[in-house]
Amino acid sequence: QVKLVESGGGLVQPGGSLRLSCTASRNIFNSEVMAWYRQAPGKQRELVATITNAGSTTYADSVKDRFTISRDNAKNTVNLKMNRLQPEDTAVYYCNVRLYGMVIGAWGQGTQVTVSS
């Protein structure tokens, strides 16, 4: 089972930016989609963004036009650039690998993002 390690979280003021990174423990195959999720306190984990091997992306409506997902297949990494952060973006952010719509990786520790003044 592929393992994921996330990094890059922290405390940022509203309107600020952060860049998250995630490294997978093996090569990501062409058919596999890499994704970022987040889980806020007291809420269910939600899908934030996805990217295919070809570079096609999807975003949750709440982050569209603010977040950008990117992928480096040679390094088995996926990144999430987050701009214009808002307090409601506060959550633990996780990455994972999806195949045919299903999560196939082991959930990592995630990385905490806190947006507060």
C-alpha positions in Angstrom: 0.0 0.0 0.0 1.4 3.4 -1.0 2.4 5.6 1.9 2.1 9.4 1.8 4.0 12.0 3.8 2.7 15.6 3.9 4.6 18.7 4.9 4.5 22.5 4.7 1.6 23.4 7.0 1.8 26.2 9.6 0.1 29.3 11.0 -0.7 32.0 8.6 -2.7 35.2 8.7 -5.9 35.6 6.7 -5.0 36.5 3.1 -1.7 34.8 3.3 -0.3 31.9 1.4 1.2 28.4 2.0 2.6 25.6 -0.1 2.0 22.0 0.9 4.0 19.1 -0.4 3.4 15.4 -0.3 5.7 12.5 -1.3 4.6 9.0 -2.1 6.5 5.9 -1.2 6.5 4.5 -4.8 6.0 5.6 -8.3 2.5 6.8 -9.1 1.1 5.0 -12.1 -0.4 6.8 -15.1 -3.9 5.7 -14.2 -3.7 7.0 -10.6 -4.9 10.3 -9.6 -3.3 12.3 -6.8 -5.5 14.3 -4.4 -5.5 16.6 -1.5 -8.1 16.3 1.3 -8.7 18.3 4.4 -10.4 17.7 7.7 -11.5 20.6 9.9 -12.3 20.0 13.6 -15.6 18.3 14.1 -16.1 17.9 10.3 -15.7 15.0 7.9 -12.7 14.8 5.6 -13.4 16.5 2.3 -11.8 16.4 -1.1 -10.0 19.6 -2.0 -8.3 19.0 -5.3 -7.2 16.3 -7.7 -4.7 16.0 -10.5 -4.3 13.3 -13.1 -1.0 12.1 -14.6 -1.8 14.2 -17.7 -2.2 17.3 -15.5 -6.0 17.6 -15.5 -7.3 19.2 -12.3 -10.4 19.5 -10.3 -11.1 21.7 -7.3 -13.8 22.0 -4.6 -15.9 25.1 -5.1 -14.7 26.6 -1.8 -11.0 26.7 -3.0 -11.4 27.3 -6.7 -9.3 30.2 -8.0 -7.3 30.3 -4.7 -5.6 26.9 -4.6 -3.4 25.3 -7.3 -2.5 21.6 -7.3 0.6 20.4 -9.2 2.4 17.1 -9.6 6.0 16.0 -10.2 5.8 12.4 -11.5 9.6 12.0 -11.5 9.7 12.8 -7.8 6.4 11.1 -6.8 5.2 14.4 -5.3 2.1 16.5 -5.4 1.9 20.0 -4.2 -0.8 22.4 -3.2 -0.3 26.1 -3.4 -2.8 27.9 -1.3 -3.4 31.7 -1.8 -5.8 34.1 -0.1 -6.2 31.8 2.8 -9.3 32.3 5.0 -10.0 31.1 8.6 -12.4 28.4 7.2 -9.4 26.8 5.4 -8.1 25.8 8.8 -7.8 22.0 8.8 -5.4 19.1 8.7 -4.5 18.6 5.1 -3.8 15.1 3.7 -2.8 13.8 0.3 -3.6 10.4 -1.1 -3.8 8.4 -4.3 -7.1 7.6 -6.1 -7.8 4.9 -8.5 -11.2 4.7 -10.2 -12.6 7.1 -7.6 -11.4 5.1 -4.6 -8.6 6.0 -2.2 -5.9 3.4 -2.3 -3.1 4.8 -0.1 -2.6 4.7 3.6 -3.6 7.9 5.3 -0.6 9.8 6.7 -0.3 12.2 9.6 -1.3 15.1 7.5 -0.1 18.7 8.0 -1.9 21.3 10.1 -2.9 24.6 8.4 -4.1 27.3 10.8 -5.4 30.6 9.4 -5.8 33.1 12.2 -4.9 36.7 13.0 
